[in-house]
Amino acid sequence: MMAWCKTRKLRSFLIPSHYLSSYNVSMIRLTPKKTRGTVTVPASKSQTIRAFLIAAFSREKSVIRHPLLSADTISAINAIRTLGAIVDISEDKETAFVDASAVSATDPVTIDAGNSGTTEYLLLPMAASLGVDVTITGDAQLRSRPVGPLAGALRDLGVDVKESSGKPPVTVRGPMKGGSTIIECRSSQYLSGLLLGAAMADGASKIDCSLLYEKPYVTLTLGWLRKQGIEFSISDDYEHAYVRGGQRYHGFDEYIAGDWSSASFFLAMAAMSGTSITVKGLDRDDPQGDKAILDVLEAMGASVSWNGNDVTVTGPDTLCGGDFDLNAIPDTLPILAVTAAAAEGTTRLGNVPQARIKETDRISCMRKNLETLGVRCEEEEDGLVIHGTGKVGGGAVKGFGDHRIIMAMASLSSAADGAITIDDEKAAEVTFPGFFSLLEEIRNENI
């Protein structure tokens, strides 16, 4: 990763102070205020969803401590409840108890995964172990996301799959027999789902990836397989995997660490504000890929320090643009795009074509929003080029119903010269309930 900038301090602009609008309305207006302080972010969405799905297919009892309870993870909970799992949440919402002893299916089942692509892509191969028609659908965004490569791989492994034009809804009917397949994984969730499902197949499965993005998310899945004692082998580049069939999952008691994707917004705010923010409760050794945002922020001039499981980012007087490969951390594109807008110099966020097939085309949406705020930028097929000047104006931007875009644009209020108005702010609850109330707590200094 490379970074560069001119050595010039950002100018300070005095803006009249206004209160932060309620986060329960459909539109929010954020006046420029620096952010500083200490926050605790929710648990990892990726880890929470994997925990609930594995708990369901264990057919045993499990305890999930400190789970994320958000729109996406509630979709996963509802999915396993549809399959017969009993899920009880403690009054303080810090513990989930899963009794999966009744998970089975004798009649066709339809599961609404809401907006959760993770739930859909991981559950489809696992559901093939049930031996009945299981249909997975979701909201309009999820139904627009590609599933063709995963459907093709499942067919190769003996699963009966029905889908239309490579998009949800998708129906699978097992059993998964095993065999071999070659798949192009523009989403790592395809490979993660196949690995999870293949363990329950009748026979062994050989999975070859002709293309694989977002490797750290596969590392999360491999961690769960190892903890479950699943027998498999995989090459160092994750492009060739072998999973023995006829295995089963077991009940467990696990703690879910803080979410690096959620933490990234506050860490970047510190870098943009030239202040310090500490995020508590993160696991420094967690395989979540988005912790690599620390490397990017350091390359742009911020400093990073650790105290146990708490990390502090302190922003410089001037952030520097740079050239960054986001293939392994595509979810950071929105927040790094606004960080680049607040920096001096040109930044390229590249090798991340999969950002176009997330909840939205995040490359195009972020370009439109930044241009609305007076930032010059260009789309590339696999990324975004932002020409930062150290100054970002205010204006009304769109959330596009995408939680990460909404939180990224809100984060920019810590460095913008004018108020930023964002529509559809409630979509942030997909992964980060209470984001705006937490943001309000640390917005404590007028720019």
C-alpha positions in Angstrom: 0.0 0.0 0.0 1.3 3.4 -0.9 0.3 6.8 0.5 1.4 10.4 -0.3 0.4 14.0 0.5 1.5 17.6 0.8 2.4 18.7 4.3 -0.2 21.3 5.0 -2.6 21.6 7.9 -6.3 21.5 7.3 -8.0 24.8 7.9 -10.6 25.0 10.6 -14.0 26.3 9.8 -16.5 27.7 12.4 -20.0 26.3 11.8 -23.1 27.2 13.8 -23.9 24.3 16.2 -27.2 22.5 15.6 -28.6 19.5 17.4 -28.5 16.1 15.8 -31.9 15.0 14.5 -33.6 12.0 15.9 -32.3 8.7 14.4 -35.9 7.4 14.4 -36.9 9.5 11.4 -36.4 8.6 7.7 -34.0 11.4 7.1 -31.1 12.8 9.2 -29.1 16.0 9.0 -25.6 16.0 10.5 -23.9 19.4 11.0 -20.1 19.4 11.0 -18.7 18.2 14.4 -15.5 16.5 15.2 -15.7 13.1 16.9 -13.6 11.9 19.8 -14.0 9.5 22.7 -14.5 5.8 23.4 -17.0 3.5 21.9 -18.0 -0.1 22.0 -19.2 -1.6 18.8 -21.6 -4.5 18.3 -20.5 -8.1 17.8 -19.4 -9.5 14.4 -22.2 -10.0 11.9 -20.2 -12.6 10.0 -19.4 -14.6 13.1 -22.9 -14.3 14.5 -24.6 -15.7 11.4 -22.1 -18.6 11.2 -22.8 -19.4 14.8 -26.5 -19.5 14.4 -26.4 -21.7 11.3 -23.9 -24.2 12.7 -25.9 -24.3 15.9 -29.1 -25.2 13.9 -27.5 -28.0 12.0 -25.9 -29.5 15.1 -29.3 -30.7 16.2 -28.1 -30.1 19.7 -28.1 -27.3 22.2 -25.8 -24.3 21.9 -25.0 -21.1 23.7 -24.0 -18.0 21.7 -22.6 -15.2 24.0 -22.5 -11.5 22.9 -24.2 -12.1 19.6 -25.1 -9.3 17.2 -28.8 -8.7 17.1 -29.5 -6.7 14.0 -31.7 -7.0 10.9 -29.3 -9.4 9.2 -28.7 -11.6 12.1 -32.4 -11.7 13.0 -33.0 -12.9 9.5 -30.6 -15.8 10.3 -32.5 -16.5 13.5 -35.8 -16.5 11.8 -34.4 -18.8 9.2 -33.3 -21.5 11.7 -36.6 -21.0 13.6 -38.4 -21.9 10.3 -36.4 -25.1 10.3 -37.5 -26.0 13.8 -34.8 -24.5 16.0 -35.9 -22.9 19.3 -34.0 -19.6 19.9 -34.3 -17.8 23.2 -32.6 -14.5 23.8 -31.7 -13.4 27.4 -33.3 -10.3 28.8 -30.1 -8.3 28.5 -29.7 -9.5 24.9 -26.2 -10.7 25.7 -26.8 -14.5 25.3 -28.7 -16.6 22.8 -29.8 -20.1 23.6 -30.4 -22.4 20.7 -32.1 -25.8 20.9 -31.8 -27.4 17.5 -33.0 -30.9 18.5 -36.2 -30.5 16.5 -34.5 -29.2 13.3 -35.7 -31.4 10.4 -38.0 -31.1 7.5 -40.6 -33.4 6.0 -42.5 -30.9 4.0 -41.3 -28.1 1.7 -40.0 -25.0 3.5 -39.7 -21.4 2.4 -37.3 -19.1 4.2 -37.2 -15.3 4.0 -33.6 -14.2 4.4 -34.6 -10.5 4.3 -31.6 -8.5 3.2 -29.0 -11.0 4.4 -26.9 -12.3 1.6 -24.7 -14.1 4.1 -27.7 -16.0 5.4 -28.8 -17.0 1.9 -25.4 -18.0 0.5 -24.3 -20.0 3.6 -27.7 -21.6 4.3 -28.4 -22.9 0.7 -25.7 -25.6 0.7 -26.4 -26.5 4.4 -30.1 -26.8 3.7 -29.4 -29.4 1.0 -28.8 -31.9 3.9 -32.5 -31.8 4.8 -33.7 -33.9 1.8 -36.8 -31.7 1.1 -37.4 -28.6 -1.0 -36.0 -25.6 0.8 -36.7 -22.3 -0.9 -34.7 -19.2 0.1 -35.9 -15.7 -0.9 -35.6 -12.2 0.5 -36.3 -8.5 -0.1 -35.9 -6.8 -3.4 -32.2 -6.1 -2.9 -31.4 -9.7 -2.1 -33.5 -11.0 -5.0 -31.2 -8.9 -7.3 -28.0 -10.5 -6.1 -26.4 -13.3 -8.2 -26.6 -16.9 -7.1 -25.9 -18.6 -10.4 -22.3 -19.8 -9.6 -23.4 -21.3 -6.3 -26.4 -23.0 -7.9 -24.2 -24.5 -10.6 -21.7 -25.8 -8.0 -24.5 -27.4 -6.0 -25.8 -29.2 -9.0 -22.3 -30.5 -9.6 -22.4 -31.9 -6.1 -25.7 -33.7 -6.7 -28.2 -31.2 -5.4 -31.4 -30.6 -7.2 -31.5 -26.8 -7.7 -34.2 -24.6 -9.1 -33.7 -20.9 -9.8 -34.6 -18.3 -12.5 -32.0 -16.3 -14.3 -29.3 -16.8 -11.6 -31.2 -14.8 -9.0 -33.3 -15.7 -5.9 -35.6 -17.2 -5.0 -33.7 -20.5 -5.1 -34.9 -23.9 -4.2 -32.6 -26.7 -3.2 -33.4 -30.4 -2.6 -30.8 -32.7 -1.2 -29.1 -34.8 -0.3 -25.8 -33.3 -1.5 -24.0 -36.4 -2.8 -20.5 -35.1 -3.1 -18.2 -35.1 -6.1 -16.2 -32.3 -7.7 -17.0 -28.8 -8.9 -15.2 -25.7 -10.2 -16.6 -22.4 -9.1 -15.8 -18.7 -9.6 -16.2 -17.1 -6.2 -16.7 -13.3 -6.8 -18.3 -13.6 -3.3 -16.3 -15.6 -0.8 -19.7 -16.6 0.7 -20.1 -19.1 -2.1 -17.0 -21.1 -1.0 -17.9 -20.7 2.7 -21.4 -22.1 2.1 -20.1 -25.0 0.1 -17.5 -25.9 2.8 -20.2 -25.8 5.5 -22.6 -27.9 3.4 -20.1 -30.4 2.1 -19.3 -31.7 5.6 -22.9 -33.1 5.7 -22.9 -34.5 2.1 -23.2 -38.2 1.5 -19.7 -38.4 0.0 -16.5 -36.4 -0.2 -16.5 -33.1 -2.1 -13.6 -31.5 -4.1 -14.1 -27.8 -4.6 -11.8 -25.8 -6.9 -12.1 -22.0 -7.2 -11.1 -20.5 -10.5 -11.4 -17.1 -8.9 -11.7 -16.2 -5.2 -12.3 -12.8 -3.6 -12.5 -11.8 0.1 -10.3 -14.6 1.5 -10.4 -13.4 5.1 -14.1 -14.4 5.2 -13.2 -17.9 4.2 -10.7 -17.9 7.1 -13.7 -17.2 9.4 -15.5 -20.3 8.1 -12.4 -22.5 8.4 -12.1 -21.4 12.0 -15.6 -22.7 12.7 -14.9 -26.0 10.9 -11.8 -26.6 12.9 -13.5 -25.9 16.2 -16.3 -28.3 15.2 -13.7 -31.0 14.4 -14.7 -31.2 10.7 -12.1 -33.0 8.6 -11.0 -31.1 5.5 -8.0 -30.0 3.6 -7.4 -26.7 1.7 -4.6 -25.2 -0.2 -2.7 -22.1 1.1 -4.4 -19.9 -1.5 -7.9 -21.5 -0.6 -8.4 -22.3 -4.3 -8.5 -26.1 -3.8 -10.5 -27.7 -1.0 -11.4 -31.3 0.0 -14.1 -32.1 2.5 -15.0 -35.5 3.8 -18.7 -36.2 3.7 -20.8 -37.9 6.4 -19.8 -35.6 9.2 -21.9 -33.7 11.6 -21.9 -30.5 13.7 -22.1 -30.3 17.5 -23.5 -28.0 20.1 -21.1 -25.4 21.5 -20.7 -22.4 23.8 -18.9 -19.5 22.1 -18.4 -15.8 22.6 -18.7 -13.5 19.5 -16.0 -10.7 19.4 -16.6 -7.1 18.3 -17.2 -6.4 14.6 -14.3 -4.9 12.7 -16.6 -3.7 9.9 -18.6 -1.6 12.4 -15.5 -0.4 14.1 -14.1 0.9 10.8 -16.5 3.8 10.8 -15.3 5.2 14.1 -11.6 4.5 13.4 -11.9 6.4 10.1 -13.7 9.3 11.9 -10.7 9.8 14.1 -8.4 9.8 11.1 -10.7 12.4 9.3 -11.2 14.5 12.4 -7.6 14.7 13.4 -8.8 13.5 16.9 -8.5 10.2 18.8 -11.2 7.5 19.1 -10.8 4.3 21.1 -12.9 1.2 20.1 -13.3 -1.3 22.9 -13.8 -5.1 22.8 -12.1 -6.0 19.5 -10.0 -9.1 19.1 -6.6 -8.3 17.7 -6.1 -11.9 16.5 -9.6 -12.2 15.0 -9.5 -13.3 11.4 -12.0 -10.7 10.3 -10.5 -9.1 7.3 -11.7 -5.6 7.9 -9.2 -5.1 10.7 -6.8 -4.3 7.8 -8.4 -0.8 7.7 -5.8 0.0 10.4 -3.0 -0.6 7.9 -4.8 1.7 5.4 -5.3 4.5 7.9 -1.7 4.2 9.1 -0.6 4.5 5.4 -2.7 7.7 5.1 -0.9 9.2 8.2 -3.0 8.1 11.2 -1.4 6.5 14.2 -2.6 3.3 15.8 -2.1 2.0 19.4 -3.4 -1.0 21.3 -4.3 -1.5 25.0 -5.4 -5.1 25.4 -8.5 -5.5 23.2 -9.0 -1.8 22.8 -7.6 0.0 19.8 -7.1 3.8 19.4 -6.7 5.7 16.2 -5.4 9.2 16.2 -5.7 11.3 13.1 -3.0 13.6 11.7 -3.2 17.2 10.8 -3.3 16.1 7.2 -4.5 12.8 5.8 -2.7 11.6 2.6 -4.1 9.9 -0.4 -2.8 6.5 -1.5 -3.3 3.4 -3.7 -5.0 0.6 -1.8 -6.1 -2.9 -2.8 -9.5 -3.7 -1.2 -10.1 -7.2 -2.7 -9.9 -8.8 0.7 -11.9 -6.1 2.5 -14.6 -5.0 0.1 -17.0 -3.8 2.8 -14.5 -1.0 3.7 -15.0 0.7 0.3 -17.7 3.2 1.4 -15.9 4.3 4.5 -12.5 4.5 2.8 -14.0 6.5 0.0 -15.2 9.2 2.3 -11.9 9.1 4.2 -10.1 9.6 0.8 -12.4 12.6 0.1 -11.2 14.2 3.4 -7.6 13.6 2.5 -5.1 15.5 0.3 -4.1 13.9 -2.9 -5.5 11.2 -5.2 -6.6 7.9 -3.8 -7.3 4.7 -5.7 -9.4 2.1 -4.1 -8.9 -0.8 -6.5 -9.2 -4.5 -7.2 -12.7 -4.7 -5.7 -15.2 -5.4 -8.5 -17.3 -7.4 -6.1 -18.3 -4.1 -4.5 -20.7 -3.7 -7.4 -22.7 -6.7 -6.4 -23.3 -6.0 -2.7 -26.5 -4.5 -1.4 -26.0 -1.9 -4.1 -23.4 -1.0 -6.7 -21.2 0.6 -4.0 -18.7 2.0 -6.5 -21.3 3.9 -8.5 -23.3 5.0 -5.5 -20.3 6.4 -3.6 -19.1 8.3 -6.7 -22.6 9.9 -7.0 -22.6 10.9 -3.3 -19.1 12.3 -3.3 -19.7 14.3 -6.5 -22.8 15.8 -4.8 -20.5 17.0 -2.0 -18.1 18.6 -4.5 -15.5 15.9 -4.6 -14.0 14.9 -8.0 -13.9 11.2 -8.5 -14.1 8.6 -11.3 -15.3 5.1 -11.5 -13.1 2.3 -12.7 -14.4 -1.2 -13.5 -12.9 -2.5 -10.3 -12.8 0.5 -8.1 -13.0 4.2 -7.4 -10.5 7.1 -7.8 -11.0 10.0 -5.5 -9.2 13.4 -5.9 -9.1 14.7 -2.4 -8.3 18.3 -1.5 -8.7 18.1 2.2 -12.0 19.9 1.9 -15.5 18.4 1.5 -18.7 20.4 1.2 -22.1 19.7 2.6 -25.3 18.6 0.8 -28.1 16.0 0.6 -26.9 12.5 -0.3 -28.6 9.2 -0.8 -28.3 6.1 1.4 -29.5 3.8 -1.4 -30.9 1.6 1.3 -27.4 0.4 2.0 -26.3 0.3 5.6 -22.6 0.8 4.9 -23.1 3.7 2.5 -25.4 5.4 5.1 -22.9 5.0 7.9 -20.0 6.1 5.7 -21.8 9.3 4.7 -22.6 10.0 8.3 -19.0 9.5 9.3 -18.0 12.2 6.8 -19.8 14.8 8.9 -16.7 14.7 11.2 -14.7 16.3 8.4 -17.1 18.1 6.1 -17.4 21.9 5.8 -21.2 21.8 5.7 -24.2 19.8 7.0 -24.8 16.4 5.4 -28.4 15.2 5.0 -28.9 11.4 4.5 -32.1 9.7 3.6 -33.2 6.2 4.8 -30.9 6.3 7.8 -32.8 3.4 9.5 -31.2 1.0 7.1 -28.0 1.2 9.3 -29.8 -1.2 11.6 -29.0 -4.0 9.3 -25.7 -4.4 11.0 -25.4 -1.7 13.6 -28.5 -0.9 15.7 -28.0 2.3 17.6 -25.2 3.6 15.3 -26.6 7.2 15.2 -27.2 7.4 18.9 -23.6 6.3 19.5 -22.4 8.8 16.9 -24.3 11.6 18.7 -22.5 10.7 21.9 -19.0 11.4 20.5 -19.9 14.4 18.3 -18.6 16.9 20.8 -16.6 19.5 19.0 -17.6 22.0 16.3 -15.3 22.1 13.3 
